[in-house]
Amino acid sequence: MAQIKPDKINLAEVHDCFTIAEVISYEDLGFCNVGEGGKLVDSGATSLDGRIPVNTSGGLKAKGHPVGATGTPQAYEMYLQLTDQAERRQVKDAQIGLTQNIGGSGATAAVHIYRRDQ
């Protein structure tokens, strides 16, 4: 709906309640082909200085997983990133970010696209 292709996303915060959930999200969001999420991680593409930094906040595993409220810190991280306030976590020249949150063991999903005010 946003008409933004995966290669235009500069950073993402994805639901990483389990490691495999994060890896599958890379594939589902089009950051890599299906079955290649592990290779994406191994390549360094998801690191802070990689092609598509993911979970710059540390993700759910770093800050806890308050069921029902996990999207709030994801949105806050996008705000910090797109206003150049993320300090040591700052993604250089971030213009477009994505958050992805899953609920009910995959029964629901919400994806939001954020763009720096131009």
N, CA, C and O atoms as a GROMACS GRO file, in nm:
protein
  472
    1MET      N    1   0.081  -0.119   0.000
    1MET     CA    2   0.000   0.000   0.000
    1MET      C    3   0.086   0.126   0.000
    1MET      O    4   0.046   0.228  -0.057
    2ALA      N    5   0.203   0.119   0.064
    2ALA     CA    6   0.291   0.236   0.069
    2ALA      C    7   0.370   0.253  -0.060
    2ALA      O    8   0.433   0.357  -0.081
    3GLN      N    9   0.366   0.154  -0.146
    3GLN     CA   10   0.440   0.156  -0.272
    3GLN      C   11   0.590   0.178  -0.249
    3GLN      O   12   0.656   0.251  -0.324
    4ILE      N   13   0.642   0.114  -0.146
    4ILE     CA   14   0.785   0.118  -0.113
    4ILE      C   15   0.838  -0.025  -0.127
    4ILE      O   16   0.789  -0.116  -0.060
    5LYS      N   17   0.935  -0.044  -0.212
    5LYS     CA   18   0.994  -0.176  -0.232
    5LYS      C   19   1.093  -0.206  -0.118
    5LYS      O   20   1.149  -0.114  -0.059
    6PRO      N   21   1.114  -0.334  -0.086
    6PRO     CA   22   1.204  -0.371   0.022
    6PRO      C   23   1.344  -0.309   0.011
    6PRO      O   24   1.405  -0.277   0.113
    7ASP      N   25   1.395  -0.291  -0.111
    7ASP     CA   26   1.530  -0.236  -0.125
    7ASP      C   27   1.538  -0.086  -0.095
    7ASP      O   28   1.647  -0.030  -0.092
    8LYS      N   29   1.423  -0.022  -0.071
    8LYS     CA   30   1.421   0.121  -0.036
    8LYS      C   31   1.417   0.142   0.115
    8LYS      O   32   1.431   0.255   0.162
    9ILE      N   33   1.398   0.034   0.192
    9ILE     CA   34   1.393   0.042   0.338
    9ILE      C   35   1.536   0.054   0.390
    9ILE      O   36   1.622  -0.026   0.354
   10ASN      N   37   1.562   0.154   0.475
   10ASN     CA   38   1.695   0.176   0.529
   10ASN      C   39   1.721   0.102   0.660
   10ASN      O   40   1.836   0.074   0.693
   11LEU      N   41   1.616   0.072   0.735
   11LEU     CA   42   1.630  -0.002   0.860
   11LEU      C   43   1.496  -0.059   0.899
   11LEU      O   44   1.392  -0.015   0.851
   12ALA      N   45   1.499  -0.160   0.987
   12ALA     CA   46   1.375  -0.225   1.029
   12ALA      C   47   1.384  -0.268   1.175
   12ALA      O   48   1.491  -0.302   1.226
   13GLU      N   49   1.269  -0.266   1.239
   13GLU     CA   50   1.250  -0.327   1.371
   13GLU      C   51   1.148  -0.438   1.349
   13GLU      O   52   1.033  -0.410   1.316
   14VAL      N   53   1.189  -0.562   1.368
   14VAL     CA   54   1.099  -0.674   1.345
   14VAL      C   55   1.077  -0.753   1.473
   14VAL      O   56   1.156  -0.747   1.566
   15HIS      N   57   0.968  -0.827   1.475
   15HIS     CA   58   0.927  -0.907   1.590
   15HIS      C   59   1.022  -1.027   1.603
   15HIS      O   60   1.020  -1.117   1.520
   16ASP      N   61   1.103  -1.026   1.707
   16ASP     CA   62   1.202  -1.133   1.725
   16ASP      C   63   1.179  -1.209   1.855
   16ASP      O   64   1.273  -1.231   1.932
   17CYS      N   65   1.054  -1.249   1.879
   17CYS     CA   66   1.023  -1.325   2.000
   17CYS      C   67   1.107  -1.454   2.007
   17CYS      O   68   1.138  -1.503   2.115
   18PHE      N   69   1.141  -1.506   1.892
   18PHE     CA   70   1.232  -1.620   1.879
   18PHE      C   71   1.326  -1.586   1.764
   18PHE      O   72   1.287  -1.515   1.671
   19THR      N   73   1.447  -1.636   1.768
   19THR     CA   74   1.544  -1.608   1.662
   19THR      C   75   1.488  -1.643   1.525
   19THR      O   76   1.504  -1.566   1.430
   20ILE      N   77   1.424  -1.757   1.514
   20ILE     CA   78   1.372  -1.799   1.384
   20ILE      C   79   1.264  -1.705   1.335
   20ILE      O   80   1.248  -1.687   1.214
   21ALA      N   81   1.188  -1.643   1.426
   21ALA     CA   82   1.084  -1.548   1.385
   21ALA      C   83   1.146  -1.428   1.314
   21ALA      O   84   1.092  -1.378   1.216
   22GLU      N   85   1.260  -1.383   1.364
   22GLU     CA   86   1.329  -1.271   1.299
   22GLU      C   87   1.380  -1.312   1.161
   22GLU      O   88   1.363  -1.237   1.064
   23VAL      N   89   1.440  -1.428   1.152
   23VAL     CA   90   1.494  -1.474   1.024
   23VAL      C   91   1.382  -1.492   0.921
   23VAL      O   92   1.398  -1.454   0.805
   24ILE      N   93   1.271  -1.550   0.962
   24ILE     CA   94   1.157  -1.566   0.871
   24ILE      C   95   1.103  -1.430   0.828
   24ILE      O   96   1.060  -1.414   0.714
   25SER      N   97   1.105  -1.334   0.919
   25SER     CA   98   1.057  -1.199   0.885
   25SER      C   99   1.141  -1.137   0.773
   25SER      O  100   1.086  -1.069   0.686
   26TYR      N  101   1.272  -1.159   0.774
   26TYR     CA  102   1.356  -1.107   0.666
   26TYR      C  103   1.305  -1.157   0.531
   26TYR      O  104   1.298  -1.082   0.433
   27GLU      N  105   1.270  -1.284   0.529
   27GLU     CA  106   1.222  -1.346   0.406
   27GLU      C  107   1.083  -1.295   0.369
   27GLU      O  108   1.059  -1.259   0.254
   28ASP      N  109   0.992  -1.292   0.466
   28ASP     CA  110   0.855  -1.247   0.441
   28ASP      C  111   0.848  -1.101   0.397
   28ASP      O  112   0.761  -1.065   0.318
   29LEU      N  113   0.938  -1.018   0.448
   29LEU     CA  114   0.938  -0.877   0.413
   29LEU      C  115   1.012  -0.847   0.283
   29LEU      O  116   1.012  -0.734   0.235
   30GLY      N  117   1.072  -0.949   0.225
   30GLY     CA  118   1.139  -0.933   0.096
   30GLY      C  119   1.281  -0.881   0.104
   30GLY      O  120   1.336  -0.836   0.004
   31PHE      N  121   1.342  -0.887   0.223
   31PHE     CA  122   1.481  -0.842   0.236
   31PHE      C  123   1.576  -0.946   0.177
   31PHE      O  124   1.692  -0.915   0.149
   32CYS      N  125   1.527  -1.068   0.158
   32CYS     CA  126   1.603  -1.175   0.094
   32CYS      C  127   1.504  -1.278   0.042
   32CYS      O  128   1.384  -1.269   0.071
   33ASN      N  129   1.551  -1.373  -0.032
   33ASN     CA  130   1.465  -1.479  -0.083
   33ASN      C  131   1.430  -1.578   0.028
   33ASN      O  132   1.501  -1.588   0.128
   34VAL      N  133   1.319  -1.648   0.010
   34VAL     CA  134   1.277  -1.750   0.105
   34VAL      C  135   1.388  -1.854   0.119
   34VAL      O  136   1.443  -1.902   0.020
   35GLY      N  137   1.420  -1.888   0.243
   35GLY     CA  138   1.525  -1.985   0.270
   35GLY      C  139   1.664  -1.924   0.284
   35GLY      O  140   1.760  -1.995   0.313
   36GLU      N  141   1.675  -1.791   0.263
   36GLU     CA  142   1.807  -1.727   0.269
   36GLU      C  143   1.822  -1.629   0.384
   36GLU      O  144   1.917  -1.549   0.385
   37GLY      N  145   1.731  -1.632   0.481
   37GLY     CA  146   1.740  -1.542   0.596
   37GLY      C  147   1.867  -1.560   0.677
   37GLY      O  148   1.929  -1.462   0.720
   38GLY      N  149   1.906  -1.684   0.697
   38GLY     CA  150   2.030  -1.711   0.771
   38GLY      C  151   2.152  -1.657   0.699
   38GLY      O  152   2.242  -1.602   0.761
   39LYS      N  153   2.153  -1.672   0.568
   39LYS     CA  154   2.264  -1.618   0.487
   39LYS      C  155   2.268  -1.466   0.495
   39LYS      O  156   2.376  -1.406   0.494
   40LEU      N  157   2.150  -1.403   0.503
   40LEU     CA  158   2.145  -1.256   0.515
   40LEU      C  159   2.214  -1.212   0.643
   40LEU      O  160   2.290  -1.115   0.643
   41VAL      N  161   2.187  -1.283   0.752
   41VAL     CA  162   2.252  -1.252   0.879
   41VAL      C  163   2.402  -1.275   0.868
   41VAL      O  164   2.482  -1.189   0.906
   42ASP      N  165   2.441  -1.391   0.817
   42ASP     CA  166   2.583  -1.426   0.805
   42ASP      C  167   2.660  -1.325   0.720
   42ASP      O  168   2.780  -1.304   0.742
   43SER      N  169   2.593  -1.263   0.624
   43SER     CA  170   2.661  -1.167   0.536
   43SER      C  171   2.688  -1.034   0.604
   43SER      O  172   2.766  -0.953   0.554
   44GLY      N  173   2.624  -1.011   0.718
   44GLY     CA  174   2.642  -0.883   0.788
   44GLY      C  175   2.543  -0.776   0.743
   44GLY      O  176   2.548  -0.663   0.791
   45ALA      N  177   2.454  -0.810   0.651
   45ALA     CA  178   2.360  -0.712   0.596
   45ALA      C  179   2.265  -0.654   0.700
   45ALA      O  180   2.217  -0.542   0.683
   46THR      N  181   2.237  -0.728   0.808
   46THR     CA  182   2.142  -0.680   0.909
   46THR      C  183   2.210  -0.609   1.026
   46THR      O  184   2.143  -0.568   1.121
   47SER      N  185   2.342  -0.595   1.021
   47SER     CA  186   2.414  -0.526   1.129
   47SER      C  187   2.398  -0.374   1.114
   47SER      O  188   2.348  -0.326   1.012
   48LEU      N  189   2.439  -0.302   1.215
   48LEU     CA  190   2.419  -0.157   1.218
   48LEU      C  191   2.474  -0.087   1.095
   48LEU      O  192   2.414   0.010   1.047
   49ASP      N  193   2.586  -0.133   1.043
   49ASP     CA  194   2.644  -0.070   0.924
   49ASP      C  195   2.618  -0.152   0.797
   49ASP      O  196   2.684  -0.131   0.695
   50GLY      N  197   2.523  -0.245   0.805
   50GLY     CA  198   2.491  -0.330   0.691
   50GLY      C  199   2.393  -0.267   0.594
   50GLY      O  200   2.352  -0.152   0.612
   51ARG      N  201   2.356  -0.342   0.494
   51ARG     CA  202   2.264  -0.296   0.390
   51ARG      C  203   2.125  -0.266   0.445
   51ARG      O  204   2.061  -0.171   0.401
   52ILE      N  205   2.077  -0.347   0.540
   52ILE     CA  206   1.945  -0.329   0.600
   52ILE      C  207   1.956  -0.356   0.751
   52ILE      O  208   1.922  -0.466   0.797
   53PRO      N  209   2.001  -0.257   0.828
   53PRO     CA  210   2.012  -0.277   0.973
   53PRO      C  211   1.876  -0.316   1.033
   53PRO      O  212   1.774  -0.252   1.006
   54VAL      N  213   1.877  -0.421   1.113
   54VAL     CA  214   1.754  -0.471   1.174
   54VAL      C  215   1.769  -0.473   1.326
   54VAL      O  216   1.872  -0.512   1.380
   55ASN      N  217   1.663  -0.431   1.393
   55ASN     CA  218   1.656  -0.429   1.540
   55ASN      C  219   1.773  -0.354   1.602
   55ASN      O  220   1.845  -0.406   1.686
   56THR      N  221   1.789  -0.232   1.557
   56THR     CA  222   1.894  -0.146   1.611
   56THR      C  223   1.875  -0.120   1.760
   56THR      O  224   1.970  -0.088   1.830
   57SER      N  225   1.752  -0.133   1.807
   57SER     CA  226   1.722  -0.114   1.949
   57SER      C  227   1.767  -0.234   2.032
   57SER      O  228   1.772  -0.226   2.155
   58GLY      N  229   1.799  -0.342   1.967
   58GLY     CA  230   1.830  -0.466   2.036
   58GLY      C  231   1.719  -0.567   2.023
   58GLY      O  232   1.737  -0.685   2.053
   59GLY      N  233   1.602  -0.522   1.977
   59GLY     CA  234   1.489  -0.610   1.959
   59GLY      C  235   1.422  -0.650   2.089
   59GLY      O  236   1.462  -0.606   2.197
   60LEU      N  237   1.322  -0.733   2.077
   60LEU     CA  238   1.246  -0.776   2.194
   60LEU      C  239   1.332  -0.852   2.294
   60LEU      O  240   1.313  -0.841   2.415
   61LYS      N  241   1.427  -0.928   2.244
   61LYS     CA  242   1.512  -1.006   2.333
   61LYS      C  243   1.598  -0.918   2.423
   61LYS      O  244   1.636  -0.959   2.533
   62ALA      N  245   1.630  -0.797   2.377
   62ALA     CA  246   1.716  -0.708   2.455
   62ALA      C  247   1.637  -0.624   2.554
   62ALA      O  248   1.689  -0.587   2.659
   63LYS      N  249   1.511  -0.595   2.523
   63LYS     CA  250   1.436  -0.504   2.610
   63LYS      C  251   1.312  -0.566   2.673
   63LYS      O  252   1.240  -0.499   2.746
   64GLY      N  253   1.288  -0.691   2.647
   64GLY     CA  254   1.171  -0.757   2.702
   64GLY      C  255   1.061  -0.765   2.598
   64GLY      O  256   1.066  -0.700   2.494
   65HIS      N  257   0.962  -0.846   2.628
   65HIS     CA  258   0.854  -0.873   2.534
   65HIS      C  259   0.721  -0.853   2.606
   65HIS      O  260   0.654  -0.950   2.642
   66PRO      N  261   0.683  -0.726   2.625
   66PRO     CA  262   0.554  -0.701   2.691
   66PRO      C  263   0.441  -0.727   2.593
   66PRO      O  264   0.407  -0.641   2.512
   67VAL      N  265   0.383  -0.844   2.600
   67VAL     CA  266   0.280  -0.885   2.504
   67VAL      C  267   0.173  -0.776   2.495
   67VAL      O  268   0.120  -0.729   2.596
   68GLY      N  269   0.142  -0.737   2.372
   68GLY     CA  270   0.043  -0.633   2.348
   68GLY      C  271   0.102  -0.494   2.337
   68GLY      O  272   0.036  -0.401   2.289
   69ALA      N  273   0.226  -0.478   2.382
   69ALA     CA  274   0.288  -0.345   2.379
   69ALA      C  275   0.419  -0.341   2.302
   69ALA      O  276   0.489  -0.240   2.306
   70THR      N  277   0.453  -0.448   2.233
   70THR     CA  278   0.583  -0.455   2.167
   70THR      C  279   0.599  -0.355   2.053
   70THR      O  280   0.711  -0.316   2.020
   71GLY      N  281   0.490  -0.312   1.992
   71GLY     CA  282   0.499  -0.217   1.882
   71GLY      C  283   0.536  -0.077   1.925
   71GLY      O  284   0.592  -0.001   1.846
   72THR      N  285   0.507  -0.042   2.050
   72THR     CA  286   0.537   0.093   2.097
   72THR      C  287   0.686   0.124   2.096
   72THR      O  288   0.725   0.227   2.041
   73PRO      N  289   0.772   0.040   2.154
   73PRO     CA  290   0.915   0.070   2.146
   73PRO      C  291   0.971   0.059   2.005
   73PRO      O  292   1.071   0.124   1.973
   74GLN      N  293   0.909  -0.021   1.919
   74GLN     CA  294   0.953  -0.026   1.779
   74GLN      C  295   0.929   0.109   1.712
   74GLN      O  296   1.017   0.161   1.643
   75ALA      N  297   0.812   0.165   1.732
   75ALA     CA  298   0.779   0.296   1.674
   75ALA      C  299   0.870   0.404   1.731
   75ALA      O  300   0.913   0.494   1.659
   76TYR      N  301   0.900   0.395   1.860
   76TYR     CA  302   0.989   0.494   1.923
   76TYR      C  303   1.129   0.486   1.863
   76TYR      O  304   1.193   0.589   1.840
   77GLU      N  305   1.177   0.365   1.839
   77GLU     CA  306   1.310   0.350   1.777
   77GLU      C  307   1.311   0.414   1.639
   77GLU      O  308   1.409   0.478   1.601
   78MET      N  309   1.203   0.396   1.562
   78MET     CA  310   1.196   0.460   1.430
   78MET      C  311   1.200   0.611   1.444
   78MET      O  312   1.268   0.679   1.366
   79TYR      N  313   1.128   0.665   1.541
   79TYR     CA  314   1.130   0.809   1.566
   79TYR      C  315   1.273   0.856   1.593
   79TYR      O  316   1.320   0.953   1.534
   80LEU      N  317   1.341   0.786   1.684
   80LEU     CA  318   1.479   0.824   1.717
   80LEU      C  319   1.568   0.816   1.594
   80LEU      O  320   1.647   0.908   1.569
   81GLN      N  321   1.557   0.710   1.519
   81GLN     CA  322   1.642   0.692   1.400
   81GLN      C  323   1.616   0.800   1.295
   81GLN      O  324   1.711   0.855   1.239
   82LEU      N  325   1.490   0.829   1.268
   82LEU     CA  326   1.457   0.921   1.160
   82LEU      C  327   1.466   1.068   1.201
   82LEU      O  328   1.445   1.158   1.119
   83THR      N  329   1.498   1.091   1.327
   83THR     CA  330   1.525   1.229   1.374
   83THR      C  331   1.670   1.242   1.422
   83THR      O  332   1.704   1.338   1.491
   84ASP      N  333   1.754   1.146   1.386
   84ASP     CA  334   1.897   1.146   1.421
   84ASP      C  335   1.924   1.157   1.570
   84ASP      O  336   2.015   1.228   1.613
   85GLN      N  337   1.843   1.087   1.650
   85GLN     CA  338   1.861   1.090   1.795
   85GLN      C  339   1.895   0.953   1.854
   85GLN      O  340   1.884   0.934   1.975
   86ALA      N  341   1.935   0.859   1.770
   86ALA     CA  342   1.959   0.723   1.818
   86ALA      C  343   2.100   0.701   1.873
   86ALA      O  344   2.136   0.589   1.909
   87GLU      N  345   2.178   0.806   1.880
   87GLU     CA  346   2.313   0.802   1.938
   87GLU      C  347   2.397   0.692   1.877
   87GLU      O  348   2.411   0.687   1.754
   88ARG      N  349   2.454   0.601   1.957
   88ARG     CA  350   2.545   0.498   1.904
   88ARG      C  351   2.475   0.398   1.814
   88ARG      O  352   2.542   0.324   1.741
   89ARG      N  353   2.343   0.394   1.817
   89ARG     CA  354   2.266   0.302   1.733
   89ARG      C  355   2.227   0.367   1.600
   89ARG      O  356   2.162   0.303   1.518
   90GLN      N  357   2.265   0.491   1.578
   90GLN     CA  358   2.216   0.566   1.463
   90GLN      C  359   2.257   0.503   1.330
   90GLN      O  360   2.374   0.473   1.307
   91VAL      N  361   2.159   0.483   1.244
   91VAL     CA  362   2.182   0.436   1.109
   91VAL      C  363   2.209   0.559   1.023
   91VAL      O  364   2.126   0.650   1.016
   92LYS      N  365   2.323   0.562   0.959
   92LYS     CA  366   2.364   0.678   0.880
   92LYS      C  367   2.267   0.701   0.764
   92LYS      O  368   2.235   0.608   0.689
   93ASP      N  369   2.223   0.824   0.750
   93ASP     CA  370   2.137   0.867   0.639
   93ASP      C  371   2.005   0.791   0.630
   93ASP      O  372   1.951   0.773   0.521
   94ALA      N  373   1.952   0.747   0.743
   94ALA     CA  374   1.824   0.674   0.742
   94ALA      C  375   1.712   0.767   0.696
   94ALA      O  376   1.692   0.874   0.753
   95GLN      N  377   1.640   0.724   0.595
   95GLN     CA  378   1.527   0.801   0.541
   95GLN      C  379   1.394   0.728   0.554
   95GLN      O  380   1.290   0.790   0.577
   96ILE      N  381   1.397   0.595   0.538
   96ILE     CA  382   1.274   0.515   0.542
   96ILE      C  383   1.296   0.395   0.633
   96ILE      O  384   1.392   0.320   0.618
   97GLY      N  385   1.205   0.378   0.729
   97GLY     CA  386   1.213   0.265   0.821
   97GLY      C  387   1.086   0.183   0.820
   97GLY      O  388   0.982   0.228   0.772
   98LEU      N  389   1.096   0.063   0.872
   98LEU     CA  390   0.983  -0.030   0.876
   98LEU      C  391   0.976  -0.094   1.012
   98LEU      O  392   1.079  -0.131   1.070
   99THR      N  393   0.856  -0.109   1.065
   99THR     CA  394   0.835  -0.191   1.184
   99THR      C  395   0.738  -0.301   1.149
   99THR      O  396   0.645  -0.282   1.071
  100GLN      N  397   0.761  -0.418   1.208
  100GLN     CA  398   0.677  -0.535   1.186
  100GLN      C  399   0.654  -0.602   1.319
  100GLN      O  400   0.748  -0.635   1.391
  101ASN      N  401   0.526  -0.621   1.353
  101ASN     CA  402   0.490  -0.680   1.481
  101ASN      C  403   0.391  -0.792   1.457
  101ASN      O  404   0.303  -0.781   1.372
  102ILE      N  405   0.406  -0.901   1.532
  102ILE     CA  406   0.322  -1.019   1.516
  102ILE      C  407   0.251  -1.046   1.648
  102ILE      O  408   0.309  -1.028   1.755
  103GLY      N  409   0.127  -1.088   1.641
  103GLY     CA  410   0.051  -1.124   1.760
  103GLY      C  411  -0.020  -1.256   1.742
  103GLY      O  412  -0.041  -1.303   1.631
  104GLY      N  413  -0.057  -1.314   1.855
  104GLY     CA  414  -0.135  -1.437   1.850
  104GLY      C  415  -0.067  -1.551   1.777
  104GLY      O  416  -0.131  -1.620   1.698
  105SER      N  417   0.060  -1.570   1.802
  105SER     CA  418   0.138  -1.678   1.737
  105SER      C  419   0.125  -1.674   1.586
  105SER      O  420   0.114  -1.778   1.520
  106GLY      N  421   0.127  -1.554   1.531
  106GLY     CA  422   0.123  -1.538   1.386
  106GLY      C  423  -0.016  -1.514   1.331
  106GLY      O  424  -0.033  -1.503   1.210
  107ALA      N  425  -0.116  -1.504   1.418
  107ALA     CA  426  -0.253  -1.484   1.372
  107ALA      C  427  -0.274  -1.343   1.317
  107ALA      O  428  -0.358  -1.322   1.229
  108THR      N  429  -0.198  -1.247   1.368
  108THR     CA  430  -0.207  -1.109   1.320
  108THR      C  431  -0.067  -1.054   1.297
  108THR      O  432   0.030  -1.098   1.358
  109ALA      N  433  -0.059  -0.959   1.208
  109ALA     CA  434   0.069  -0.892   1.182
  109ALA      C  435   0.040  -0.747   1.143
  109ALA      O  436  -0.058  -0.718   1.075
  110ALA      N  437   0.127  -0.659   1.187
  110ALA     CA  438   0.115  -0.518   1.151
  110ALA      C  439   0.251  -0.471   1.101
  110ALA      O  440   0.353  -0.490   1.167
  111VAL      N  441   0.250  -0.410   0.984
  111VAL     CA  442   0.373  -0.353   0.926
  111VAL      C  443   0.348  -0.206   0.900
  111VAL      O  444   0.248  -0.168   0.838
  112HIS      N  445   0.439  -0.123   0.949
  112HIS     CA  446   0.428   0.022   0.928
  112HIS      C  447   0.555   0.070   0.859
  112HIS      O  448   0.664   0.021   0.887
  113ILE      N  449   0.539   0.165   0.769
  113ILE     CA  450   0.650   0.230   0.699
  113ILE      C  451   0.658   0.374   0.749
  113ILE      O  452   0.556   0.443   0.758
  114TYR      N  453   0.777   0.417   0.781
  114TYR     CA  454   0.801   0.552   0.832
  114TYR      C  455   0.898   0.622   0.737
  114TYR      O  456   0.991   0.561   0.685
  115ARG      N  457   0.875   0.749   0.716
  115ARG     CA  458   0.963   0.827   0.629
  115ARG      C  459   1.004   0.954   0.702
  115ARG      O  460   0.923   1.020   0.767
  116ARG      N  461   1.131   0.987   0.688
  116ARG     CA  462   1.181   1.112   0.746
  116ARG      C  463   1.107   1.228   0.681
  116ARG      O  464   1.086   1.229   0.559
  117ASP      N  465   1.068   1.325   0.761
  117ASP     CA  466   1.001   1.444   0.707
  117ASP      C  467   1.094   1.515   0.612
  117ASP      O  468   1.209   1.545   0.646
  118GLN      N  469   1.045   1.542   0.493
  118GLN     CA  470   1.133   1.602   0.392
  118GLN      C  471   1.108   1.747   0.372
  118GLN      O  472   1.175   1.810   0.290
   0.00000   0.00000   0.00000
